[in-house]
């Protein structure tokens, strides 16, 4: 199907129920589908939105175009959870059905105010000449699940930004409301984080741009999120067109963070000693991460596993995208962001198998013959070793998701998806590497879910996330090396949600 502009923006009511059911069946029956991650019932899933805790439940929404693997007329889908792992789909929440969001309900956030949840989102509107107008809209969700959109925008674009002005995060600080937004400055055509302030959610004061770096952050910043970890501010954002001299990255667009000591709301300044933004995830496909501070004092994050302007093999099946698992955030003594699975992920485990070193036969140690496609693997490798871990491998490991590693001096881990099965997005590289300062044990907590991998390295000091599309029969797990490797490990099949 050729996705013309007319087809992308075809009103929802003009699609038949039969078309939607066929798309849902196609996605559900895909051999690449996830079992314990949030994935689209049909069509495209992209940015997570409105991540929050309200009415004794966790809430997350996601951007949806349910009619194909294309960026078309966007809406919000709504899910709730009791444990941040098992999610229940409540269906369509925000439809593009008013003059303030006629061409899409784009990304945004949520905040509990009194006894309601305020959803703040970007309404995408196009004129007859196809010029974009971005409205920052609001909608109230009450305890009965009823959503009521506000009749006028909360914030309209100021004169000093271009049409690229979106993705609001609503925050409350010392009794006042603040909103940060991704923006493109009209004069410099550079990426900025805009900041607004209000006492009553009606009159908003433009505080200009957030000061957090002296470098140019590309031509646009998307999806800014500000969270506090042990009272330290962390700004998470997606700079598009960032020069590689500023920060190293390989993906088409990076998802990055800057950690600081203080955030001055009224001055719009993040005080930080960090010299350059750091990749939030060291893998292939993480973008549009949304994070928030929960009432329990912890900071949580969830990401879109997919990237703008790229295609994936599941597109041919008319579905695309998924969300990462939820991660709890912390900072180490050096201000480095640590990301770890939430405790309830362990509730998905079925009976585990303890893995022990075996004889090295033809430079190979077999760990699991039939691992399935939905599992967790914990592996601890001793220092002063090197080799390769093969996941989703065939009999001779010529096809696999390959993880090369060294725990010797100048240690590293390299994830290689070049020979998993179907190749895709090769122009942005087929490997991702994390280097270590010194030799040490290597701790890996690996989650495989259909066509998704999430690798937590050394207790979450690094996370490597990506998609891969392997042959369905390739389910072996093995180690290869010149000599037998010393390790401990456990393998668990994981239940779906």
C-alpha positions in Angstrom: 0.0 0.0 0.0 1.3 3.5 -0.9 0.7 5.8 2.0 -0.4 9.0 0.4 -1.1 12.0 2.5 -4.8 11.5 1.8 -4.7 8.0 3.1 -2.6 8.9 6.1 -5.1 11.5 7.3 -8.2 9.6 6.4 -10.7 10.0 9.3 -11.0 7.1 11.6 -14.7 6.6 11.0 -14.0 6.0 7.3 -12.1 2.9 8.1 -14.3 -0.2 8.4 -14.5 -2.4 11.5 -13.6 -5.4 9.2 -10.4 -3.6 8.1 -9.3 -3.0 11.7 -10.1 -6.6 12.7 -8.0 -8.0 9.9 -5.1 -5.7 10.9 -5.4 -6.8 14.5 -5.3 -10.5 13.5 -2.3 -9.9 11.3 -0.4 -8.3 14.1 -1.4 -10.9 16.7 -0.3 -13.8 14.5 3.1 -12.3 13.6 6.1 -14.6 14.4 7.9 -11.4 15.5 5.4 -10.3 18.1 6.1 -9.5 21.7 4.5 -11.4 24.7 5.4 -9.3 27.7 5.9 -5.8 26.3 3.3 -3.2 25.3 2.8 -3.6 21.5 0.2 -2.3 19.1 -3.0 -4.2 18.6 -2.6 -3.0 15.0 -0.8 -0.5 12.9 1.9 1.8 14.4 2.9 2.4 18.0 5.3 5.1 18.8 5.9 7.6 21.6 4.8 6.7 25.1 2.7 9.5 26.6 1.0 10.4 29.9 3.1 8.1 32.1 1.7 8.6 35.6 0.2 7.2 38.8 -3.4 8.1 39.4 -6.4 6.5 41.2 -4.2 3.8 42.6 -3.0 2.6 39.2 -0.1 3.2 36.9 -1.1 4.8 33.6 0.6 4.9 30.3 -0.7 6.1 26.9 1.0 5.7 23.5 0.8 7.3 20.1 -1.2 5.2 17.7 -2.0 5.0 14.1 -4.0 1.8 14.0 -4.4 1.3 10.3 -0.9 0.5 9.2 2.8 0.8 9.8 2.9 4.5 8.9 2.9 7.8 10.6 -0.6 9.0 9.9 -3.5 10.5 11.9 -2.3 9.9 15.5 -4.4 9.2 18.6 -3.6 8.1 22.2 -4.2 4.5 23.4 -4.6 4.0 27.2 -3.3 1.2 29.4 -3.3 0.7 33.2 -1.3 -1.5 35.5 -1.0 -2.5 39.2 2.7 -3.4 39.0 4.3 -1.6 36.0 4.5 -5.0 34.2 1.0 -6.4 33.6 -0.8 -3.9 31.5 -4.5 -3.8 30.6 -5.5 -2.1 27.4 -8.4 0.4 27.9 -8.5 1.4 24.2 -8.7 4.7 22.5 -8.3 7.7 24.9 -7.6 10.8 22.8 -9.0 10.9 19.2 -8.0 13.5 16.7 -11.6 14.8 16.6 -11.6 18.6 17.4 -10.3 21.7 15.6 -7.4 21.8 18.1 -6.1 18.4 17.1 -7.6 17.7 13.7 -4.4 16.2 12.2 -3.3 14.3 15.2 -3.2 14.0 19.0 0.6 14.2 19.4 2.8 13.5 22.4 2.5 14.8 25.9 2.4 14.1 29.6 0.0 13.7 32.5 -0.1 15.2 36.0 -2.4 14.5 39.0 -4.3 17.7 39.9 -6.7 17.5 42.8 -8.7 14.3 42.1 -8.2 14.3 38.3 -5.5 13.5 35.8 -4.7 16.3 33.4 -3.4 15.1 30.1 -1.4 17.7 28.3 -0.6 17.0 24.6 0.2 18.6 21.4 -2.6 19.1 18.9 -1.4 18.9 15.4 -3.4 21.1 13.0 -2.9 21.7 9.3 -4.2 24.6 7.3 -5.5 24.3 3.7 -2.0 25.2 2.6 -0.7 22.4 4.7 1.0 24.7 7.2 1.3 23.2 10.6 -0.1 24.8 13.8 0.9 23.3 17.1 -1.5 23.7 20.0 -0.6 22.6 23.5 -4.0 21.1 24.6 -5.4 19.7 27.8 -7.9 17.0 28.7 -9.2 15.9 32.1 -9.4 12.2 33.0 -11.7 11.5 36.0 -11.8 8.5 38.3 -14.6 7.0 36.2 -12.4 7.0 33.1 -14.2 9.8 31.4 -12.0 12.1 29.4 -13.1 15.7 28.7 -11.0 17.9 26.4 -10.5 21.6 27.3 -12.2 23.9 24.8 -9.1 26.1 24.2 -5.4 25.5 24.2 -3.3 25.8 27.4 -0.4 27.2 25.4 0.0 28.5 21.9 3.3 28.8 20.1 5.3 32.0 20.8 6.6 34.0 17.9 10.2 32.9 18.5 9.7 29.3 17.6 8.9 27.6 14.3 6.0 25.2 13.7 8.1 22.6 15.5 6.9 23.1 19.0 5.6 20.0 20.8 5.7 17.2 23.4 4.8 19.1 26.7 5.8 17.8 30.1 3.7 19.3 32.9 5.3 19.7 36.3 4.4 21.2 39.6 6.9 22.9 41.8 6.2 24.9 45.0 2.6 25.4 44.2 3.1 26.6 40.6 2.9 24.8 37.3 5.7 24.5 34.8 5.8 23.1 31.3 8.8 22.1 29.2 8.5 21.6 25.5 10.6 20.6 22.6 11.2 23.4 20.2 13.0 24.8 17.2 14.2 28.4 17.5 12.9 30.5 14.5 16.1 32.6 14.2 18.8 30.0 14.6 16.8 26.9 13.5 18.4 25.1 16.4 16.9 22.7 19.0 15.7 24.1 22.3 13.8 23.2 25.4 11.1 25.8 26.0 9.8 26.6 29.5 6.5 28.1 30.7 5.0 28.9 34.1 1.5 29.3 35.4 -0.3 29.7 38.8 -3.7 28.6 37.5 -3.2 26.5 34.3 -4.8 29.4 32.4 -2.4 32.3 32.1 1.1 31.1 31.1 4.3 33.1 31.3 7.0 32.3 28.7 10.3 31.9 30.5 12.3 31.4 27.4 14.6 28.4 26.8 16.2 26.1 29.4 19.9 26.8 29.8 21.6 23.4 30.1 24.5 23.5 27.6 26.6 25.8 25.5 26.5 23.4 22.5 24.0 23.6 19.7 21.5 20.7 20.2 20.9 20.0 16.5 18.0 21.5 14.6 15.2 20.2 16.9 14.7 18.8 20.4 11.8 16.3 20.9 10.3 14.7 24.0 12.1 16.6 26.8 11.5 15.1 30.3 12.8 16.5 33.6 12.9 14.1 36.6 14.6 14.3 40.0 16.6 11.5 41.5 17.6 12.0 45.1 16.8 15.7 44.5 19.2 15.8 41.5 17.7 16.9 38.2 18.0 14.8 35.1 17.0 16.1 31.7 16.1 13.4 29.2 15.6 14.5 25.5 16.0 13.7 21.9 18.1 16.1 19.9 17.7 15.7 16.1 20.6 16.6 13.9 23.1 16.8 16.7 26.7 17.1 15.5 28.7 14.1 16.3 31.5 16.3 17.6 29.2 17.3 20.5 28.3 13.7 21.5 29.0 10.3 20.0 26.0 8.3 18.7 25.2 6.0 15.8 21.4 6.0 15.6 19.6 8.3 13.1 18.5 10.4 16.2 19.8 9.9 19.7 17.9 9.7 23.0 20.2 11.4 25.6 20.3 12.8 29.1 22.1 15.5 31.1 22.4 15.0 34.9 22.9 18.0 37.1 23.1 19.4 40.7 20.2 21.9 40.7 17.4 23.1 38.5 16.4 26.7 38.9 12.8 26.8 37.7 12.3 30.5 37.5 15.6 31.1 35.8 15.2 28.1 33.6 18.7 26.8 34.3 20.1 23.3 34.8 23.3 23.5 36.8 25.5 20.6 35.6 29.2 19.6 35.5 28.4 17.1 32.7 30.3 18.3 29.6 28.1 16.7 26.9 24.9 14.7 26.8 25.1 11.0 27.3 23.2 8.3 25.4 20.4 7.0 27.5 20.5 3.6 25.8 23.6 2.2 24.1 21.6 0.1 21.6 19.9 0.6 18.3 16.3 1.6 18.6 15.4 3.6 21.8 13.7 6.9 21.3 11.1 9.3 22.9 11.7 8.1 26.4 9.1 9.3 28.9 10.1 9.5 32.6 8.3 10.8 35.7 8.6 11.0 39.4 6.0 8.7 41.1 4.4 9.4 44.5 6.7 6.7 46.1 9.6 9.1 45.3 11.1 6.9 42.6 11.8 7.9 39.0 10.5 5.6 36.3 11.1 5.6 32.5 9.6 3.8 29.5 10.7 4.2 25.9 9.5 3.7 22.3 11.6 0.9 20.8 11.7 2.3 17.2 13.1 5.3 15.5 11.6 8.1 13.3 12.1 8.0 9.5 13.2 4.3 9.5 11.5 1.1 8.4 11.3 -2.3 10.1 10.6 -5.8 8.7 7.3 -6.0 10.5 6.1 -3.0 8.4 5.2 -5.6 5.7 2.8 -7.1 8.2 1.2 -3.7 8.8 2.3 -3.2 12.4 5.4 -1.5 13.9 6.9 -0.5 17.2 6.6 -1.5 20.8 7.4 0.0 24.2 10.4 -1.0 26.4 9.8 -2.5 29.8 9.6 0.1 32.6 12.9 0.9 34.3 13.5 2.4 37.7 16.2 5.2 37.6 18.9 6.0 40.0 22.3 7.8 40.0 25.6 6.5 41.1 28.2 8.5 43.0 29.6 9.9 39.8 26.2 11.1 38.5 25.9 8.3 36.0 22.3 7.2 35.3 21.5 3.6 36.3 18.5 1.8 34.8 17.1 -1.4 36.2 14.1 -3.6 35.7 11.2 -3.0 38.1 10.9 -5.8 40.7 7.7 -7.1 39.3 9.5 -8.3 36.1 10.6 -11.3 38.2 6.9 -12.3 38.5 6.9 -13.3 34.9 9.5 -16.0 35.5 8.6 -19.6 35.0 10.7 -22.5 36.3 14.3 -21.5 36.0 17.3 -23.6 34.8 20.7 -23.0 36.5 23.5 -22.9 33.9 26.9 -24.2 34.7 30.2 -24.4 32.7 30.5 -27.4 30.4 33.3 -28.9 28.3 34.3 -26.7 25.4 33.4 -28.8 22.4 34.6 -27.4 19.1 35.1 -24.1 21.0 31.5 -24.1 22.0 29.6 -24.4 25.3 25.9 -25.1 24.8 23.7 -23.4 27.3 20.1 -23.9 26.1 18.9 -25.9 23.0 15.4 -24.6 22.8 15.1 -21.3 24.6 11.9 -20.2 23.0 11.3 -16.6 22.0 10.3 -15.0 25.3 12.8 -15.4 28.2 15.3 -13.9 30.6 18.9 -14.9 30.8 21.2 -13.8 33.7 24.8 -14.5 33.1 27.8 -13.6 35.2 31.2 -14.0 33.5 34.4 -14.0 35.4 37.3 -11.6 34.8 40.1 -12.1 32.3 38.0 -13.9 29.7 36.8 -13.2 26.2 34.4 -14.9 23.9 30.9 -14.6 22.3 27.4 -15.2 23.5 25.0 -16.3 20.8 21.2 -15.8 21.3 18.5 -16.9 18.8 21.2 -19.1 17.2 21.0 -21.9 14.7 22.9 -25.1 15.1 26.4 -23.8 14.1 25.8 -20.2 15.4 26.3 -18.8 11.9 23.0 -17.0 12.5 22.5 -15.4 15.9 22.2 -12.2 17.9 25.9 -12.2 18.8 27.4 -10.6 21.9 31.2 -10.4 21.8 32.8 -9.6 25.1 36.1 -9.2 27.0 36.6 -9.0 30.7 40.3 -8.5 30.3 42.1 -5.1 30.4 40.2 -2.6 28.2 37.1 -4.7 28.4 34.1 -4.3 26.2 30.8 -5.7 25.1 29.6 -5.6 21.4 26.1 -6.5 20.3 26.0 -7.6 16.6 22.7 -8.1 14.9 24.1 -8.4 11.4 23.4 -12.1 11.1 20.2 -12.6 13.0 18.0 -13.1 9.9 16.5 -10.2 8.1 18.8 -7.2 7.8 17.4 -3.7 8.2 18.7 -0.1 8.8 22.2 -1.2 8.1 23.3 2.3 7.1 23.3 3.1 10.8 25.5 0.2 11.7 24.9 -3.4 12.8 26.9 -3.3 16.0 26.9 -1.3 19.2 29.8 -1.3 21.7 30.2 -0.4 25.3 33.8 -0.1 26.6 34.9 -0.6 30.2 37.7 1.1 32.0 39.2 -1.9 33.7 38.9 -5.7 33.8 36.1 -7.1 36.0 33.3 -9.5 36.1 30.6 -8.9 33.5 27.0 -9.1 34.7 24.4 -9.5 32.0 20.6 -9.5 32.5 19.1 -10.2 29.1 15.5 -10.1 28.1 14.3 -11.5 24.8 10.7 -11.0 23.7 10.0 -12.1 20.1 11.9 -9.5 18.0 13.1 -7.3 20.9 16.2 -7.5 23.1 17.0 -5.5 26.2 20.4 -6.1 27.8 21.2 -4.7 31.2 24.9 -4.5 31.7 26.6 -4.5 35.2 23.5 -3.8 37.2 22.1 -1.3 34.7 25.1 1.0 34.2 24.4 0.4 30.6 21.3 -0.8 28.7 21.5 -2.0 25.1 18.1 -2.2 23.4 17.1 -3.1 19.9 15.0 -5.1 17.5 16.0 -8.2 15.6 14.2 -10.5 13.2 15.4 -14.0 13.3 14.2 -17.3 11.8 11.6 -18.9 14.1 13.6 -22.1 14.5 16.7 -20.3 15.7 16.4 -20.7 19.5 19.7 -21.9 20.8 21.8 -20.1 23.4 25.6 -20.9 23.3 29.0 -19.5 24.2 31.9 -19.7 21.9 35.6 -19.1 22.8 39.0 -20.6 22.4 38.9 -22.1 25.9 36.0 -23.0 28.2 34.6 -20.0 30.0 33.9 -19.6 33.7 30.4 -18.3 34.4 27.3 -18.7 36.5 23.8 -18.1 35.1 20.1 -18.8 35.1 17.6 -19.1 32.3 13.8 -18.4 32.8 11.0 -18.7 30.2 8.8 -15.7 30.8 5.0 -15.5 30.7 3.1 -13.1 28.6 1.0 -10.2 29.9 
